[in-house]
């Protein structure tokens, strides 16, 4: 029973941190403020996480697990390259929209002044996304017998930069300019540019 209570408290701490990142844009979250939000002492926080960096890592792990498990599902269920790319971008933008506080971690805003390894881990997440898209694009020739008009690496980079830009815009607008807004029209343009 104690193990269940402990994991519930960990989840509560991470949910409170994500909520504070959403409601306090631009502000640094201290462990004292987080402890007050959760309703425990700072010492109690440290019983569940040895440092604030580990709390952020817990949220980054949630991002990675959520995104990449769903990307794997997309790749299993969908075989057409353009649809795969569209669904991966939609997933990323939809995830950001549903999790505004966590989006501040995705764009690095919440990690300013935190440990360098946290920013490096987010950079690595974007590199992994780009690698995944590049692989999807490279498989197009084998699956569909079609090539792109330019190198797959360039297209994968442009797709990630597009999503990253929409995520940054969402954070800059203090979560008013939704990242999925106008996506269908924008995707039609991207599709015509690279997949026609």
N, CA and C of each residue as an Amber inpcrd file, in Angstrom:
protein
   588
   0.8250000  -1.1860000   0.0000000   0.0000000   0.0000000   0.0000000
   0.8750000   1.2590000   0.0000000   1.9770000   1.2400000   0.7180000
   2.8770000   2.3990000   0.7840000   3.4670000   2.7070000  -0.5910000
   3.7440000   1.6490000  -1.3760000   4.2990000   1.8450000  -2.7200000
   3.2910000   2.5770000  -3.6010000   2.0130000   2.1810000  -3.5270000
   0.9560000   2.8280000  -4.2980000   0.8470000   4.3080000  -3.9140000
   0.8560000   4.5790000  -2.6130000   0.7460000   5.9600000  -2.1290000
   1.9380000   6.7800000  -2.6140000   3.1300000   6.1630000  -2.5960000
   4.3460000   6.8480000  -3.0220000   4.2570000   7.2020000  -4.5110000
   3.7980000   6.2590000  -5.3570000   3.7230000   6.5340000  -6.7890000
   2.6280000   7.5740000  -7.0710000   1.5410000   7.5450000  -6.2880000
   0.5030000   8.5620000  -6.4410000   1.0410000   9.9470000  -6.0940000
   1.8580000  10.0200000  -5.0520000   2.4370000  11.3090000  -4.6440000
   3.3970000  11.8050000  -5.7240000   4.1830000  10.9140000  -6.2970000
   5.0930000  11.2970000  -7.3910000   4.2940000  11.8750000  -8.5590000
   3.2210000  11.1830000  -8.9300000   2.3710000  11.6500000 -10.0300000
   1.7540000  13.0010000  -9.6840000   1.3350000  13.1630000  -8.4350000
   0.7370000  14.4300000  -7.9970000   1.7590000  15.5700000  -8.0980000
   2.9900000  15.2910000  -7.7160000   4.0540000  16.3090000  -7.7900000
   4.2780000  16.7160000  -9.2430000   4.3620000  15.7210000 -10.1380000
   4.5920000  16.0250000 -11.5560000   3.4110000  16.7710000 -12.1620000
   2.1840000  16.3880000 -11.8000000   0.9990000  17.0920000 -12.3020000
   0.9760000  18.5340000 -11.8050000   1.3470000  18.7340000 -10.5480000
   1.3790000  20.0950000  -9.9980000   2.4400000  20.9280000 -10.6910000
   3.5930000  20.3330000 -10.9590000   4.6550000  21.0440000 -11.6630000
   4.1860000  21.4480000 -13.0600000   3.5590000  20.5240000 -13.7830000
   3.0450000  20.8240000 -15.1250000   1.9930000  21.9220000 -15.0710000
   1.1340000  21.8740000 -14.0810000   0.0820000  22.8810000 -13.9140000
   0.6880000  24.2580000 -13.6240000   1.6900000  24.3010000 -12.7700000
   2.3510000  25.5740000 -12.4450000   3.0800000  26.1410000 -13.6580000
   3.6470000  25.2690000 -14.4890000   4.3170000  25.7410000 -15.7050000
   3.2980000  26.3840000 -16.6520000   2.0880000  25.8840000 -16.6200000
   1.0280000  26.4470000 -17.4700000   0.5080000  27.7710000 -16.9170000
   0.2820000  27.8410000 -15.6170000  -0.3530000  29.0250000 -15.0330000
   0.6270000  30.1330000 -14.6650000   1.9150000  29.8320000 -14.7000000
   2.9270000  30.8450000 -14.3660000   3.9380000  31.0040000 -15.4970000
   3.4670000  31.3310000 -16.7270000   4.4140000  31.4150000 -17.8460000
   5.4840000  32.4730000 -17.5890000   6.7150000  32.0950000 -17.9340000
   7.8270000  33.0310000 -17.7750000   8.4140000  33.0640000 -16.3800000
   7.7850000  32.3980000 -15.4260000   8.2950000  32.4090000 -14.0600000
   9.0030000  31.1060000 -13.7470000  10.0350000  31.2310000 -12.9410000
  10.7710000  30.0480000 -12.5050000  10.0120000  29.3930000 -11.3630000
   9.9050000  28.0800000 -11.4090000   9.1950000  27.3400000 -10.3640000
  10.2230000  26.8940000  -9.3230000  10.0450000  27.3740000  -8.1010000
  10.9560000  26.9610000  -7.0260000  10.3590000  25.7470000  -6.3150000
  11.2130000  25.0130000  -5.6150000  10.7070000  23.8470000  -4.8800000
   9.7870000  24.3020000  -3.7510000  10.0330000  25.4820000  -3.1860000
   9.1590000  25.9940000  -2.1160000   7.7520000  26.2400000  -2.6600000
   7.6560000  26.8650000  -3.8360000   6.3390000  27.1190000  -4.4450000
   5.6620000  25.8020000  -4.8210000   6.4430000  24.8750000  -5.3590000
   5.8860000  23.5780000  -5.7540000   5.3780000  22.8210000  -4.5330000
   6.1590000  22.8230000  -3.4430000   5.7390000  22.1380000  -2.2120000
   4.4270000  22.7300000  -1.6980000   4.3070000  24.0530000  -1.7320000
   3.0670000  24.7080000  -1.2900000   1.8950000  24.3020000  -2.1790000
   2.1340000  24.2200000  -3.4790000   1.0870000  23.8100000  -4.4320000
   0.6130000  22.3810000  -4.1570000   1.5670000  21.4920000  -3.8760000
   1.2350000  20.0840000  -3.6250000   0.6330000  19.9110000  -2.2300000
   1.0030000  20.8320000  -1.3190000   0.5150000  20.7390000   0.0560000
   1.3890000  19.8720000   0.9380000   2.6930000  19.8550000   0.6190000
   3.6560000  19.0970000   1.4220000   4.8640000  19.9870000   1.7130000
   5.7750000  19.4880000   2.5280000   7.0010000  20.2410000   2.8050000
   8.0020000  20.0080000   1.6760000   9.0050000  20.8810000   1.5950000
  10.0680000  20.6710000   0.5980000  10.7700000  19.3440000   0.8500000
  10.9340000  19.0000000   2.1250000  11.5810000  17.7260000   2.4650000
  10.7770000  16.5570000   1.8880000   9.4530000  16.6700000   1.9210000
   8.6040000  15.6050000   1.3660000   8.7960000  15.4930000  -0.1500000
   8.9650000  16.6330000  -0.8070000   9.2440000  16.5980000  -2.2500000
  10.5070000  15.7970000  -2.5170000  11.5300000  16.0770000  -1.7230000
  12.8260000  15.4360000  -1.9350000  12.8310000  13.9560000  -1.5640000
  11.8160000  13.5120000  -0.8260000  11.6940000  12.0670000  -0.5610000
  11.2720000  11.3400000  -1.8380000  10.5660000  12.0440000  -2.7180000
  10.0780000  11.4370000  -3.9630000  11.0100000  11.6970000  -5.1460000
  11.6710000  12.8410000  -5.1220000  12.6120000  13.2170000  -6.1870000
  13.8430000  13.8210000  -5.5290000  15.0430000  13.3160000  -5.8500000
  16.2490000  13.8260000  -5.1940000  16.5780000  15.2810000  -5.5560000
  15.9830000  15.7930000  -6.6440000  16.2630000  17.1720000  -7.0550000
  15.1450000  17.6660000  -7.9670000  15.1230000  18.9750000  -8.1770000
  14.1380000  19.5380000  -9.0990000  14.4280000  19.0600000 -10.5220000
  15.6960000  18.8780000 -10.8400000  16.0630000  18.3720000 -12.1650000
  15.4100000  17.0070000 -12.4070000  15.3470000  16.1590000 -11.3850000
  14.7100000  14.8360000 -11.5380000  13.2050000  14.9850000 -11.7700000
  12.6080000  16.0320000 -11.2130000  11.1730000  16.2740000 -11.4710000
  10.9750000  16.6160000 -12.9430000  11.8320000  17.4980000 -13.4550000
  11.7540000  17.8460000 -14.8790000  12.0170000  16.6150000 -15.7460000
  12.9710000  15.7840000 -15.3290000  13.2460000  14.5570000 -16.0800000
  12.0280000  13.6370000 -16.0940000  11.2890000  13.6130000 -14.9910000
  10.0650000  12.8210000 -14.9320000   9.0580000  13.2890000 -15.9800000
   8.9480000  14.6070000 -16.1590000   8.0460000  15.1460000 -17.1840000
   8.5900000  14.8740000 -18.5870000   9.8950000  14.9680000 -18.7590000
  10.4970000  14.6780000 -20.0730000  10.2730000  13.2020000 -20.4320000
  10.4050000  12.3150000 -19.4460000  10.1380000  10.8880000 -19.6890000
   8.6960000  10.6800000 -20.1190000   7.7720000  11.4160000 -19.4960000
   6.3580000  11.3360000 -19.8750000   6.1820000  11.7790000 -21.3340000
   6.8300000  12.8640000 -21.7280000   6.7570000  13.3540000 -23.1080000
   7.2620000  12.2810000 -24.0680000   8.4610000  11.7530000 -23.7730000
   9.0790000  10.7490000 -24.6520000   8.2090000   9.5060000 -24.7880000
   7.7600000   8.9790000 -23.6540000   6.9560000   7.7540000 -23.6890000
   5.6600000   7.9700000 -24.4580000   5.0000000   9.0920000 -24.2020000
   3.7200000   9.3730000 -24.8620000   3.9140000   9.5220000 -26.3630000
   4.8450000  10.3800000 -26.7660000   5.0270000  10.6510000 -28.1950000
   5.5080000   9.4160000 -28.9540000   6.5560000   8.7740000 -28.4730000
   7.1560000   7.7010000 -29.2630000   6.3250000   6.4120000 -29.2510000
   5.5720000   6.1750000 -28.1910000   4.6860000   4.9990000 -28.2250000
   3.5770000   5.2280000 -29.2460000   3.0840000   6.4520000 -29.3440000
   2.0400000   6.7560000 -30.3280000   2.5980000   6.8140000 -31.7480000
   3.8200000   7.2830000 -31.8890000   4.4500000   7.2780000 -33.2190000
   4.5990000   5.8410000 -33.7050000   5.0250000   4.9430000 -32.8200000
   5.1520000   3.5290000 -33.2000000   3.8070000   2.9610000 -33.6440000
   2.7420000   3.3730000 -32.9740000   1.4050000   2.9200000 -33.3510000
   1.0370000   3.4430000 -34.7460000   1.3480000   4.7000000 -35.0230000
   1.0950000   5.2810000 -36.3470000   1.8360000   4.4830000 -37.4060000
   3.1000000   4.1690000 -37.1460000   3.9190000   3.4420000 -38.1180000
   3.4060000   2.0210000 -38.3370000   2.8540000   1.4130000 -37.2920000
   2.2820000   0.0660000 -37.4360000   0.9930000   0.0830000 -38.2500000
   0.1820000   1.1210000 -38.0410000  -1.1540000   1.1510000 -38.6440000
  -1.2160000   1.8060000 -40.0150000  -0.2980000   2.7280000 -40.2810000
  -0.3610000   3.5010000 -41.5270000   0.8740000   3.2240000 -42.3720000
   0.6800000   2.9520000 -43.6510000   1.8220000   2.6170000 -44.5100000
   2.1720000   3.7210000 -45.5110000   1.2630000   4.6660000 -45.7670000
   1.5410000   5.7140000 -46.7470000   2.3830000   6.8280000 -46.1100000
   3.4870000   7.1840000 -46.7670000   4.4590000   8.1390000 -46.2310000
   3.8420000   9.4820000 -45.8730000   3.0640000  10.0670000 -46.7900000
   2.5150000  11.4080000 -46.5130000   1.5880000  11.3720000 -45.3050000
   0.7930000  10.3260000 -45.1850000  -0.1280000  10.2220000 -44.0520000
   0.6560000  10.0070000 -42.7630000   1.6970000   9.1930000 -42.8240000
   2.5470000   8.9760000 -41.6390000   3.1220000  10.3060000 -41.1390000
   3.6960000  11.0790000 -42.0540000   4.2900000  12.3710000 -41.6760000
   3.2310000  13.3080000 -41.1130000   2.0870000  13.3650000 -41.7720000
   0.9900000  14.2220000 -41.3090000   0.5540000  13.8360000 -39.8960000
   0.3700000  12.5430000 -39.6570000  -0.0910000  12.0760000 -38.3500000
   0.9530000  12.3170000 -37.2520000   2.2260000  12.1740000 -37.5910000
   3.2880000  12.4250000 -36.6020000   3.2900000  13.9040000 -36.2090000
   3.1850000  14.8010000 -37.1930000   3.1410000  16.2380000 -36.8840000
   1.8780000  16.5840000 -36.0990000   0.7450000  16.0200000 -36.5160000
  -0.5150000  16.2590000 -35.8100000  -0.4250000  15.7850000 -34.3640000
   0.1950000  14.6430000 -34.1600000   0.3810000  14.1030000 -32.8160000
   1.1840000  15.0830000 -31.9600000   2.3110000  15.5400000 -32.4770000
   3.1790000  16.4480000 -31.7280000   2.4510000  17.7450000 -31.3970000
   1.7860000  18.3430000 -32.3770000   1.0830000  19.6060000 -32.1520000
  -0.1120000  19.4280000 -31.2240000  -0.8370000  18.3200000 -31.3800000
  -1.9800000  18.0420000 -30.5060000  -1.5430000  17.7960000 -29.0700000
  -0.4290000  17.0770000 -28.9060000   0.1200000  16.8250000 -27.5690000
   0.4770000  18.1460000 -26.8980000   1.1340000  19.0300000 -27.6490000
   1.5120000  20.3400000 -27.1020000   0.2730000  21.1280000 -26.6870000
  -0.7310000  21.1080000 -27.5380000  -1.9550000  21.8700000 -27.2680000
  -2.6700000  21.3740000 -26.0080000  -2.6780000  20.0580000 -25.8130000
  -3.3760000  19.4790000 -24.6500000  -2.5650000  19.6170000 -23.3610000
  -1.2830000  19.8860000 -23.4770000  -0.3870000  19.9480000 -22.3040000
   0.4290000  21.2450000 -22.3130000  -0.2380000  22.3940000 -22.1270000
   0.4800000  23.6710000 -22.2560000   1.7000000  23.8080000 -21.3400000
   1.5640000  23.3880000 -20.0840000   2.6880000  23.5020000 -19.1610000
   3.8840000  22.6850000 -19.6200000   3.6060000  21.4700000 -20.0500000
   4.6700000  20.5860000 -20.5320000   5.2760000  21.1350000 -21.8220000
   4.4780000  21.8790000 -22.5780000   4.9820000  22.4870000 -23.8150000
   6.0940000  23.4860000 -23.5150000   6.0440000  24.1160000 -22.3540000
   7.1260000  25.0280000 -21.9610000   8.4420000  24.2670000 -21.7660000
   8.3570000  22.9800000 -21.4810000   9.5650000  22.1490000 -21.4090000
  10.0040000  21.8110000 -22.8290000   9.0320000  21.4550000 -23.6820000
   9.3360000  21.1010000 -25.0790000  10.0580000  22.2280000 -25.8140000
   9.6920000  23.4720000 -25.5450000  10.3530000  24.5660000 -26.2550000
  11.5440000  25.1250000 -25.4740000  11.8200000  24.5730000 -24.2990000
  12.9980000  24.9720000 -23.5310000  12.7690000  26.1520000 -22.6120000
  11.6350000  26.8170000 -22.7170000  11.3410000  28.0060000 -21.9110000
  11.4450000  27.7190000 -20.4100000  10.8570000  26.6180000 -19.9750000
  10.8440000  26.2800000 -18.5500000  12.1920000  25.7800000 -18.0530000
  13.1060000  25.4910000 -18.9760000  14.3970000  24.9150000 -18.5810000
  15.5120000  25.9550000 -18.4840000  15.1760000  27.2190000 -18.7800000
  16.1830000  28.2800000 -18.6580000  16.6060000  28.3710000 -17.1900000
  17.8880000  28.3710000 -16.9570000  18.3940000  28.4330000 -15.5890000
  18.4260000  27.0810000 -14.8970000  17.9700000  26.0490000 -15.5870000
  18.0340000  24.6930000 -15.0240000  19.2920000  23.9980000 -15.5530000
  19.4800000  22.7520000 -15.1960000  20.6910000  22.0340000 -15.5840000
  20.7710000  21.8290000 -17.0970000  21.9670000  21.9530000 -17.6240000
  22.2240000  21.8170000 -19.0550000  21.7550000  20.4690000 -19.5950000
  21.8730000  19.4210000 -18.7930000  21.4960000  18.0800000 -19.2750000
  20.0120000  17.9970000 -19.6140000  19.1790000  18.8420000 -18.9810000
  17.7490000  18.8420000 -19.2950000  17.5190000  19.4300000 -20.6880000
  18.1940000  20.5260000 -20.9890000  18.0730000  21.1280000 -22.3270000
  18.6330000  20.1830000 -23.3820000  19.7200000  19.4980000 -23.0390000
  20.3170000  18.5310000 -23.9730000  19.3430000  17.3790000 -24.2350000
  18.6120000  16.9910000 -23.2200000  17.6580000  15.8800000 -23.3810000
  16.5030000  16.2820000 -24.2990000  16.0450000  17.5290000 -24.2150000
  14.9850000  18.0070000 -25.1110000  15.5300000  18.1100000 -26.5350000
  16.7580000  18.5870000 -26.6770000  17.3800000  18.6510000 -28.0140000
  17.4480000  17.2470000 -28.6070000  17.7800000  16.2860000 -27.7750000
  17.8720000  14.8810000 -28.2110000  16.4960000  14.3510000 -28.6340000
  15.4400000  14.7610000 -27.9370000  14.0840000  14.3480000 -28.2910000
  13.7420000  14.8440000 -29.7010000  14.0770000  16.1140000 -29.9890000
  13.8120000  16.6510000 -31.3250000  14.6640000  15.9560000 -32.3860000
  15.8970000  15.6080000 -32.0490000  16.7500000  14.8730000 -32.9910000
  16.1510000  13.4970000 -33.2820000  15.6210000  12.8720000 -32.2550000
  14.9970000  11.5560000 -32.4200000  13.7620000  11.6530000 -33.3240000
  12.9650000  12.7140000 -33.1340000  11.7980000  12.9410000 -33.9970000
  12.2260000  13.1320000 -35.4480000  13.2640000  13.9390000 -35.6360000
  13.7560000  14.1980000 -36.9890000  14.2870000  12.9140000 -37.6310000
  15.0030000  12.1170000 -36.8620000  15.5150000  10.8380000 -37.3630000
  14.3620000   9.9300000 -37.7690000  13.3160000   9.9110000 -36.9530000
  12.1480000   9.0730000 -37.2450000  11.4940000   9.5210000 -38.5620000
  11.3220000  10.8250000 -38.7320000  10.7280000  11.3470000 -39.9730000
  11.6240000  11.0560000 -41.1750000  12.9250000  11.2110000 -40.9930000
  13.8700000  10.9290000 -42.0850000  13.7530000   9.4630000 -42.5190000
  13.6140000   8.5690000 -41.5470000  13.4660000   7.1390000 -41.8430000
  12.1710000   6.8810000 -42.6190000  11.0930000   7.5230000 -42.1850000
   9.7970000   7.3800000 -42.8740000   9.9370000   7.8480000 -44.3210000
  10.6100000   8.9630000 -44.5140000  10.7840000   9.5140000 -45.8640000
  11.6760000   8.6180000 -46.7280000  12.7000000   8.0430000 -46.1370000
  13.6040000   7.1560000 -46.8920000  12.9000000   5.8770000 -47.3160000
  11.9820000   5.4210000 -46.4880000  11.2450000   4.1880000 -46.8090000
  10.2620000   4.4020000 -47.9490000   9.9660000   5.6530000 -48.2700000
   8.9830000   5.9550000 -49.3280000   9.3740000   5.3000000 -50.6550000
  10.6610000   5.3680000 -50.9960000  11.1290000   4.8080000 -52.2680000
  10.8840000   3.3000000 -52.3010000  11.1500000   2.6350000 -51.1990000
  10.9570000   1.1860000 -51.1220000   9.4770000   0.8090000 -51.1010000
   8.6970000   1.5340000 -50.3160000   7.2760000   1.2150000 -50.1470000
   6.4230000   1.6040000 -51.3480000   6.6920000   2.8300000 -51.8560000
   5.7970000   3.3980000 -52.8580000   6.4560000   3.6060000 -54.2210000
   7.7660000   3.3660000 -54.2790000   8.4830000   3.5660000 -55.5390000
   8.5860000   5.0270000 -55.9520000   8.4720000   5.9360000 -54.9760000
   8.5200000   7.3740000 -55.2650000   9.6850000   7.9980000 -54.5250000
  10.2890000   9.0190000 -55.1450000  11.3540000   9.7600000 -54.4760000
  10.8750000  11.1820000 -54.2300000  11.5540000  11.8630000 -53.3500000
  11.2620000  13.2720000 -53.0850000  12.0800000  14.1260000 -54.0390000
  11.6720000  15.3730000 -54.2050000  12.4120000  16.2860000 -55.0810000
  13.7030000  16.7820000 -54.4660000  13.8860000  16.5100000 -53.1820000
  15.0940000  16.9460000 -52.4720000  15.4870000  15.8760000 -51.4570000
  16.6080000  16.0700000 -50.8160000  17.1210000  15.1070000 -49.8450000
  16.1530000  14.9240000 -48.6670000  15.9580000  13.6770000 -48.2410000
  15.0460000  13.3660000 -47.1390000  15.4160000  14.0940000 -45.8520000
  16.7250000  14.2920000 -45.6380000  17.1790000  14.9800000 -44.4210000
  16.6590000  16.4090000 -44.3670000  16.6520000  17.0810000 -45.5260000
  16.1700000  18.4670000 -45.5790000  14.6730000  18.5220000 -45.2700000
  13.9200000  17.6050000 -45.8600000  12.4710000  17.5910000 -45.6520000
  12.1580000  17.2690000 -44.1840000  12.8320000  16.2780000 -43.6170000
  12.6110000  15.9150000 -42.2090000  12.9030000  17.1130000 -41.3090000
  13.9830000  17.8310000 -41.5970000  14.3420000  19.0100000 -40.8110000
  13.2790000  20.1010000 -40.9310000  12.7840000  20.3300000 -42.1320000
  11.7420000  21.3490000 -42.3360000  10.4700000  20.9760000 -41.5700000
  10.0990000  19.7030000 -41.5740000   8.8970000  19.2660000 -40.8570000
   9.0440000  19.4960000 -39.3470000  10.2100000  19.1620000 -38.8130000
  10.4480000  19.3640000 -37.3770000  10.4860000  20.8620000 -37.0560000
  11.1250000  21.6530000 -37.9200000  11.1870000  23.1100000 -37.6950000
   9.7870000  23.7270000 -37.7360000   8.9420000  23.2370000 -38.6360000
   7.5640000  23.7180000 -38.7040000   6.8500000  23.4660000 -37.3740000
   6.9270000  22.2240000 -36.8800000   6.2580000  21.8760000 -35.6220000
   6.8570000  22.6560000 -34.4510000   8.1750000  22.7730000 -34.4260000
   8.8550000  23.5170000 -33.3660000   8.4110000  24.9760000 -33.3740000
   8.2650000  25.5530000 -34.5580000   7.8180000  26.9370000 -34.6790000
   6.4030000  27.1150000 -34.1500000   5.5130000  26.1770000 -34.4660000
   4.1280000  26.2630000 -33.9740000   4.0930000  26.1370000 -32.4490000
   4.9470000  25.2610000 -31.9000000   5.0200000  25.0810000 -30.4480000
   5.5400000  26.3550000 -29.7770000   6.5780000  26.9580000 -30.3550000
   7.1150000  28.2110000 -29.8020000   6.0830000  29.3270000 -29.8530000
   5.3460000  29.3930000 -30.9480000   4.3000000  30.4060000 -31.0960000
   3.2210000  30.2250000 -30.0140000   2.8790000  28.9870000 -29.7150000
   1.8950000  28.6610000 -28.6870000   2.3610000  29.1800000 -27.3200000
   3.6320000  28.9400000 -26.9900000   4.1700000  29.3940000 -25.7100000
   4.2590000  30.9180000 -25.6820000   4.7710000  31.5100000 -26.7680000
   4.8940000  32.9810000 -26.8290000   3.5500000  33.6860000 -26.6780000
   2.4910000  33.0710000 -27.2040000   1.1560000  33.6840000 -27.1360000
   0.4770000  33.4010000 -25.7940000   1.2210000  32.8320000 -24.8600000
   0.7020000  32.4140000 -23.5590000  -0.5070000  31.4900000 -23.7380000
  -0.3360000  30.5630000 -24.6830000  -1.2570000  29.4560000 -24.9400000
  -2.5750000  29.8810000 -25.5940000  -2.5690000  31.0210000 -26.2760000
  -3.7920000  31.4420000 -26.9680000  -3.7770000  31.0430000 -28.4380000
  -2.6080000  30.9980000 -29.0710000  -2.5170000  30.6370000 -30.4920000
  -2.2450000  29.1370000 -30.5800000  -3.3170000  28.3770000 -30.7580000
  -3.2240000  26.9130000 -30.7200000  -2.3450000  26.3740000 -31.8470000
  -1.4760000  25.4090000 -31.5400000  -0.5740000  24.8640000 -32.5690000
  -1.2870000  24.0910000 -33.6710000  -2.4840000  23.5630000 -33.3990000
  -3.1990000  22.8010000 -34.4300000  -4.0540000  23.6980000 -35.3220000
  -4.1740000  24.9740000 -34.9450000  -5.0110000  25.9050000 -35.7060000
  -4.4830000  26.0490000 -37.1380000  -5.3310000  25.7940000 -38.1070000
  -4.9530000  25.9250000 -39.5160000  -4.0460000  24.8210000 -40.0320000
  -3.8710000  23.7550000 -39.2520000  -2.9310000  22.7070000 -39.6580000
  -3.3230000  22.0500000 -40.9830000  -4.6190000  21.7840000 -41.1870000
  -5.0460000  21.0890000 -42.4300000  -4.6080000  21.8700000 -43.6610000
  -4.8290000  23.1910000 -43.6330000  -4.4500000  24.0150000 -44.7870000
  -2.9330000  24.0530000 -44.9460000  -2.2380000  24.1860000 -43.8220000
  -0.7750000  24.2230000 -43.8790000  -0.2280000  22.8870000 -44.3740000
  -0.8440000  21.7860000 -43.9410000  -0.3710000  20.4790000 -44.3920000
  -0.5500000  20.3280000 -45.8960000  -1.6650000  20.8320000 -46.4370000
  -1.8860000  20.7610000 -47.8900000  -0.7410000  21.4490000 -48.6250000
  -0.3120000  22.5970000 -48.1140000   0.7940000  23.3350000 -48.7240000
   2.0890000  22.5180000 -48.6410000   2.3860000  21.9950000 -47.4510000
   3.6040000  21.1940000 -47.2580000   3.5840000  19.9660000 -48.1780000
   2.4370000  19.3190000 -48.2290000   2.2940000  18.1140000 -49.0640000
   2.5470000  18.4420000 -50.5350000   1.9800000  19.5530000 -51.0170000
   2.1780000  19.9580000 -52.4150000   3.6350000  20.3170000 -52.7000000
   4.3250000  20.8690000 -51.7120000   5.7180000  21.2570000 -51.8990000
   6.6550000  20.0630000 -51.9800000   6.4160000  19.0570000 -51.1470000
   7.3940000  17.9710000 -51.0250000   6.9340000  16.6110000 -51.5360000
   5.6300000  16.3850000 -51.5770000   5.1560000  15.0400000 -51.8910000
   4.3960000  14.9490000 -53.2080000   4.3120000  16.0520000 -53.9490000
   3.5420000  16.0570000 -55.2090000   4.2310000  15.1980000 -56.2660000
